[in-house]
Amino acid sequence: MKQYLTDTFKFNDRSNRIILKRIKEMKNPEESINLFSHLIHSQNKWMARITADPNEPNLEWFGKSFDTNELENEWSKSVQEWLSFIEKSSEDELNGELKYTASDGSRLGAKIKDIALQLNYHSIHHRAQICMMLRMQNIEPPFIEYIGSVVKRY
């Protein structure tokens, strides 16, 4: 699982960096910037929960949108924190449960690996939305299918 999580974060990192370049080509990038910023905020909020950061309740899923020039740096920091966390965690730790208080005050629990998977699957979801927005602005979405990152050329 540890290797799978690492590979998945790296795939999403590569794909999101490609999407970010296309967002910068948009005439009206605001909604795409909001979604990309949301991905960063989501990764940061979950990490804050995992590390028991006392500021976690103040972090928002849809926090302030980053400036276009900040997106790449903020994304890099966020994804690197997750990659470092996975690298130093054991399989047992990744299978461990995080108990947390949800935004509505309810007490919940989820395995760390499932939180990491959620972040990556959530990234795919919003990346697809951004591709639709690109197409609506007559910008060809990039080929960012998983197979394109692993296929061998002969």
Secondary structure, DSSP 8 states (H G I E B T S, - for coil): -HHHHHHHHHHHHHHHHHHHHHHTT-SS-HHHHHHHHHHHHHHHHHHHHHTT-TTGGG--TT-----HHHHHHHHHHHHHHHHHHHHHS-HHHHTSEEEEE-TTS-EEEEEHHHHHHHHHHHHHHHHHHHHHHHHHTT-------HHHHH----
